[in-house]
Every structure is written in C-alpha cells, then in structure tokens.
Amino acid sequence: MTRADAITDQAGDAAEEAADKVEWVGRAGWIAKGIVYGLVGVLFVQIALGGGSSKEANQSGAVEAVADSPVGFILLTMMAGGLALYIIWRMLTVVLPGDWTGMALLERIGYAVSVVVYSTLLISVVGILRSPGGSNSDSNEDRRVEGFVKDMLAMSAGRVIVIILGLVIVGIGIAFAHKGWTRSFRDQMVDPAGIEGTAIDELGRIGWIARGMSMGLIGIFLARAAWQFNAEEAAGLDDSVRQLTDKPGGALLAGLVGLGFICYGLFAALSARHRILAGPTND
C-alpha cells in the first residue's frame, strides 16, 4: 500500500467515525428540509386555488411565510438550526468513503450542489432573523433567473448554453420522477416496515415525481426563453407555477404538484430516522 492509499484510508475511517457520531445531525436536517418543502407545497396549492399569495412559491417564500406567523422568530430559529444540521450532514455525505466514478460521482456532485443551495437558504433565514420585517422582493428568484438568462443571451454562444442548461434541468426532472416511480429512494434508507413503510413508500413516490415535474417546468421555461430569445420567458419555481395556472388545466396540475411537495415534506420527516449515512456507491 502506498503512502497516498494509507492517507486516503485514514481519511475515510475518520469520515465514517464522524458520521457515526453525528447521525442525529442528518436526521434533524431531513426534518427541517421536510418542513420547508411542505410549506412550499402549501404556497403552490394557494396559487392553484386562485387565492394567490404574496409569497414566492419557493423555499424563500416558505421562509417568509414562517416569518409572518405569530411565533415566526421561534420557528425560524428552529428552522435555521435544522438547515445548518442538514448542510453539515450533506457535507459529510460528499466526502464519505464509497465510489468516485459513474452515478456515485454524480450523486456527490448533487450533494455538493445541495450544500450551496441550502447554505443560501440558511443565509436568508439568518438575514430575516437579524432584520425582522425585511423584504427580499428586490432580489427574488425569478428576477435572478431572468437576469441570468439576459446576460447569457448577450454572449455569442449564450443562447445555445441556456438551451442546453434547460434540457439538463429537464433531464434532472426526469431522473427525479424515475426515482419516485421506481422507489429507488429506498436504497438510501433502512427499509421501514408496516404502515410506516407503506406511508413512506407512497409519500416518497408522489413527492419525488412532483419534484421532477417542477424541475421539468423550470427547464422548459428556460429553454423556451433561449429559443425565443426572450429573457422574460425564463422562470424560477414561483413564476413557473404562476404561469402554469394561466394555461388550460394548469391550475389543476399546479395544485397536484403542490400536494406532491407536501407529500415530499411528510416523506422527508417520516423517513429521517431510517436514513443511511453513507457515501454513494455504484451498487
């Protein structure tokens, strides 16, 4: 064994030992993630029912909805703690021993992206806690997406890049839906049995398919914006669902996606104690 291999093995053992000691971190983090997705689902349903919502139908909007509740400060503090734990757990799963090729490598990259996404959300939560009543309306997700597409379309190859990015996001959506349909999410947990296992199965299936549909919507709007050379056609999660409700049958579809997000939130919370904290493999 070379010195490099010995160092790698030592690092892997250290990561596994750390993971064993902080399993509760990942479980608490999953519960916090479930709460966020459940709240986003509620915002989706409100928009689909025509009641509208002043909040964005995305993670930031869910945080703002919590902030506006009578016990918002307490709930946000708990959410911030849960999100911080989830981020730590995801960081661990990026470096845990396992395979570093093929699908396992893609999973590690996905976990790293999750760290960035939820770190951004955590920063938003902390910002609201430090400045209650503050508004993020000037920097919402849809404006950022539109601004990004506008900047890309100003580049010579920007149109092609945005179309490819949109198709990649659609592909991710298809992968999410496939994960739900085949229930391959079961590979990342110790199989729960009985009524609880059945509930986790069905909630997970519906939730992952709903996540896939939402990703597909974002990807389609992004690719369409580039194809039509119109940055205003691009949309984040919030604008995607609002545009969807303007289409025939769109409100029903948006409502179903919202209910799916609520199911995913319940799935995340229920499955938290069954999660396996281990590095990705190609098995």
C-alpha positions as CSV (number, residue, x, y, z in Angstrom):
1,M,0.0,0.0,0.0
2,T,1.3,3.4,-1.0
3,R,1.5,6.4,1.4
4,A,-1.3,8.1,-0.6
5,D,-3.5,5.0,-0.2
6,A,-2.8,4.9,3.5
7,I,-3.8,8.6,3.9
8,T,-6.9,8.0,1.9
9,D,-7.9,5.0,4.1
10,Q,-7.3,7.1,7.2
11,A,-9.4,9.9,5.9
12,G,-12.2,7.5,5.1
13,D,-12.1,5.9,8.5
14,A,-12.2,9.4,10.1
15,A,-15.1,10.4,8.0
16,E,-17.0,7.2,8.9
17,E,-16.3,7.7,12.6
18,A,-17.5,11.3,12.4
19,A,-20.6,10.2,10.5
20,D,-21.5,7.6,13.2
21,K,-21.2,10.2,15.9
22,V,-23.4,12.7,14.2
23,E,-26.2,10.6,12.6
24,W,-28.7,12.7,14.6
25,V,-27.5,15.7,12.6
26,G,-28.7,14.3,9.3
27,R,-32.0,13.1,10.8
28,A,-32.8,16.6,12.3
29,G,-31.7,18.1,9.0
30,W,-34.1,16.0,7.0
31,I,-37.0,17.0,9.2
32,A,-36.1,20.7,8.6
33,K,-36.0,20.1,4.9
34,G,-39.4,18.4,5.1
35,I,-40.9,21.4,6.8
36,V,-39.5,23.7,4.0
37,Y,-40.9,21.6,1.2
38,G,-44.3,21.2,2.9
39,L,-44.6,25.0,3.2
40,V,-43.7,25.4,-0.5
41,G,-46.4,22.9,-1.3
42,V,-48.9,24.9,0.6
43,L,-48.0,28.1,-1.3
44,F,-48.4,26.1,-4.6
45,V,-51.9,25.0,-3.6
46,Q,-52.9,28.5,-2.6
47,I,-51.9,29.8,-6.0
48,A,-53.6,26.9,-7.8
49,L,-56.8,27.6,-5.9
50,G,-56.8,31.1,-7.1
51,G,-56.4,32.6,-3.7
52,G,-52.9,33.9,-4.7
53,S,-50.1,34.5,-2.4
54,S,-47.9,37.5,-1.7
55,K,-45.1,35.0,-1.0
56,E,-42.9,33.3,-3.7
57,A,-43.8,29.7,-4.2
58,N,-40.3,28.5,-3.5
59,Q,-38.0,28.0,-0.5
60,S,-37.5,31.7,0.2
61,G,-41.3,32.2,0.1
62,A,-41.7,29.4,2.6
63,V,-39.2,31.1,5.0
64,E,-41.1,34.4,4.6
65,A,-44.4,32.7,5.4
66,V,-42.9,31.3,8.6
67,A,-41.5,34.7,9.5
68,D,-45.0,36.3,9.2
69,S,-46.5,33.8,11.7
70,P,-47.2,34.8,15.3
71,V,-44.3,32.6,16.5
72,G,-42.2,33.3,13.5
73,F,-39.0,34.1,15.3
74,I,-39.1,30.8,17.3
75,L,-39.9,28.7,14.2
76,L,-37.2,30.4,12.1
77,T,-34.6,29.8,14.8
78,M,-35.6,26.1,14.8
79,M,-35.5,26.0,11.0
80,A,-32.1,27.7,10.9
81,G,-30.7,25.1,13.3
82,G,-32.3,22.3,11.3
83,L,-30.9,23.6,8.0
84,A,-27.5,24.1,9.5
85,L,-27.5,20.4,10.6
86,Y,-28.7,19.3,7.1
87,I,-25.9,21.2,5.5
88,I,-23.3,19.6,7.8
89,W,-24.8,16.2,7.0
90,R,-24.7,16.8,3.3
91,M,-21.1,17.9,3.5
92,L,-20.3,14.7,5.2
93,T,-22.0,12.6,2.5
94,V,-19.9,14.4,-0.1
95,V,-16.7,13.0,1.4
96,L,-17.7,9.7,2.9
97,P,-15.9,6.6,1.6
98,G,-17.6,4.9,-1.4
99,D,-17.3,5.1,-5.2
100,W,-16.0,8.1,-7.0
101,T,-17.0,7.2,-10.5
102,G,-20.2,7.0,-12.6
103,M,-23.5,7.6,-10.8
104,A,-21.8,7.8,-7.4
105,L,-19.7,10.7,-8.6
106,L,-22.9,12.4,-9.9
107,E,-24.5,11.9,-6.6
108,R,-21.6,13.5,-4.8
109,I,-21.8,16.5,-7.1
110,G,-25.5,16.7,-6.4
111,Y,-24.8,16.7,-2.7
112,A,-22.3,19.5,-3.1
113,V,-24.9,21.5,-5.0
114,S,-27.4,20.9,-2.1
115,V,-24.8,22.3,0.3
116,V,-24.7,25.5,-1.8
117,V,-28.5,25.7,-2.2
118,Y,-29.4,25.2,1.4
119,S,-26.5,27.4,2.6
120,T,-28.1,30.2,0.6
121,L,-31.4,29.4,2.2
122,L,-29.8,29.4,5.6
123,I,-28.3,32.8,4.9
124,S,-31.8,34.1,4.0
125,V,-33.2,32.7,7.3
126,V,-30.4,34.3,9.3
127,G,-30.9,37.6,7.5
128,I,-34.6,37.6,8.4
129,L,-33.8,36.8,12.0
130,R,-31.4,39.7,12.2
131,S,-33.7,42.1,10.4
132,P,-37.3,41.2,11.1
133,G,-39.7,42.6,8.6
134,G,-37.1,42.9,5.9
135,S,-38.1,42.2,2.3
136,N,-36.3,40.2,-0.3
137,S,-38.6,41.3,-3.1
138,D,-35.9,43.1,-5.0
139,S,-33.8,40.0,-5.3
140,N,-36.3,37.3,-5.8
141,E,-35.6,34.0,-7.6
142,D,-37.5,34.9,-10.8
143,R,-35.6,38.2,-11.3
144,R,-32.3,36.4,-10.7
145,V,-33.2,33.8,-13.3
146,E,-34.3,36.4,-15.8
147,G,-31.2,38.4,-15.2
148,F,-29.0,35.4,-15.7
149,V,-30.7,34.5,-19.0
150,K,-30.5,38.1,-20.2
151,D,-26.7,38.2,-19.5
152,M,-26.2,34.8,-21.2
153,L,-28.2,35.8,-24.3
154,A,-25.9,38.8,-24.7
155,M,-23.0,36.3,-25.3
156,S,-22.3,34.8,-28.7
157,A,-22.8,31.2,-27.5
158,G,-25.2,32.1,-24.7
159,R,-28.4,31.0,-26.4
160,V,-27.1,27.5,-27.0
161,I,-25.7,27.3,-23.4
162,V,-29.1,28.3,-21.9
163,I,-30.9,25.8,-24.1
164,I,-28.5,23.0,-23.1
165,L,-28.9,24.1,-19.4
166,G,-32.7,24.0,-19.7
167,L,-32.5,20.5,-21.2
168,V,-30.2,19.4,-18.5
169,I,-32.7,20.6,-15.8
170,V,-35.5,18.7,-17.7
171,G,-33.2,15.7,-17.6
172,I,-32.8,16.1,-13.8
173,G,-36.6,16.3,-13.5
174,I,-37.0,13.1,-15.4
175,A,-34.4,11.4,-13.1
176,F,-36.3,12.7,-10.1
177,A,-39.6,11.3,-11.4
178,H,-37.9,8.0,-12.3
179,K,-36.5,7.8,-8.7
180,G,-40.0,8.3,-7.4
181,W,-41.7,5.8,-9.8
182,T,-39.2,3.1,-9.2
183,R,-38.9,3.9,-5.5
184,S,-35.1,3.8,-5.7
185,F,-35.0,6.4,-2.9
186,R,-35.4,3.3,-0.7
187,D,-31.7,2.5,-1.4
188,Q,-30.7,5.4,0.9
189,M,-32.5,4.1,4.0
190,V,-33.0,1.0,6.1
191,D,-36.3,-0.4,4.9
192,P,-39.1,0.6,7.3
193,A,-41.9,-1.9,7.6
194,G,-45.6,-2.0,8.3
195,I,-47.9,1.0,7.9
196,E,-45.0,3.4,8.3
197,G,-43.1,1.7,5.5
198,T,-46.1,1.9,3.2
199,A,-46.7,5.6,4.0
200,I,-43.0,6.4,3.3
201,D,-43.2,4.4,0.0
202,E,-46.3,6.3,-1.3
203,L,-45.3,9.7,0.0
204,G,-41.8,9.3,-1.4
205,R,-43.2,8.2,-4.8
206,I,-45.6,11.1,-5.1
207,G,-43.1,13.6,-3.7
208,W,-40.2,12.7,-6.0
209,I,-42.5,12.7,-9.0
210,A,-43.7,16.2,-8.0
211,R,-40.2,17.4,-7.6
212,G,-39.4,16.0,-11.1
213,M,-42.4,17.9,-12.6
214,S,-41.3,21.2,-11.0
215,M,-37.8,20.8,-12.3
216,G,-39.2,19.9,-15.8
217,L,-41.2,23.1,-15.7
218,I,-38.2,25.3,-14.9
219,G,-36.1,23.6,-17.6
220,I,-38.8,24.0,-20.2
221,F,-39.3,27.7,-19.5
222,L,-35.6,28.2,-19.5
223,A,-35.1,26.5,-22.9
224,R,-38.1,28.3,-24.3
225,A,-36.7,31.7,-23.2
226,A,-33.5,31.0,-25.1
227,W,-35.2,29.6,-28.1
228,Q,-37.4,32.7,-28.4
229,F,-34.5,34.9,-27.5
230,N,-36.6,36.5,-24.7
231,A,-35.2,36.5,-21.2
232,E,-38.7,37.4,-19.8
233,E,-39.9,34.0,-20.7
234,A,-37.4,32.4,-18.2
235,A,-38.9,31.5,-14.8
236,G,-37.9,30.2,-11.5
237,L,-40.1,27.9,-9.4
238,D,-42.5,30.7,-8.4
239,D,-43.1,32.1,-11.8
240,S,-43.3,28.7,-13.4
241,V,-46.3,27.7,-11.2
242,R,-47.9,31.1,-11.7
243,Q,-47.6,30.8,-15.5
244,L,-48.8,27.2,-15.4
245,T,-52.1,28.3,-13.8
246,D,-52.8,30.5,-16.8
247,K,-52.8,27.5,-19.1
248,P,-55.9,25.3,-19.7
249,G,-55.8,22.7,-16.9
250,G,-52.7,24.3,-15.5
251,A,-54.2,25.2,-12.1
252,L,-55.1,21.6,-11.5
253,L,-51.6,20.5,-12.4
254,A,-50.1,23.2,-10.2
255,G,-52.3,22.1,-7.4
256,L,-51.2,18.5,-7.8
257,V,-47.5,19.5,-7.8
258,G,-48.2,21.5,-4.6
259,L,-49.8,18.4,-3.0
260,G,-46.8,16.4,-4.2
261,F,-44.5,18.8,-2.4
262,I,-46.5,18.5,0.8
263,C,-46.2,14.7,0.4
264,Y,-42.4,15.1,-0.1
265,G,-42.2,17.1,3.1
266,L,-44.0,14.4,5.0
267,F,-41.8,11.8,3.4
268,A,-38.6,13.6,4.4
269,A,-39.8,14.0,8.0
270,L,-41.1,10.4,8.3
271,S,-38.0,8.8,6.7
272,A,-35.5,10.8,8.7
273,R,-34.9,8.1,11.3
274,H,-34.4,5.5,8.6
275,R,-31.8,7.3,6.6
276,I,-28.4,5.6,6.0
277,L,-25.5,8.0,6.4
278,A,-23.0,6.5,3.9
279,G,-21.0,7.5,0.8
280,P,-22.6,6.9,-2.7
281,T,-21.8,3.6,-4.4
282,N,-22.5,2.2,-7.8
283,D,-24.0,-1.0,-6.4
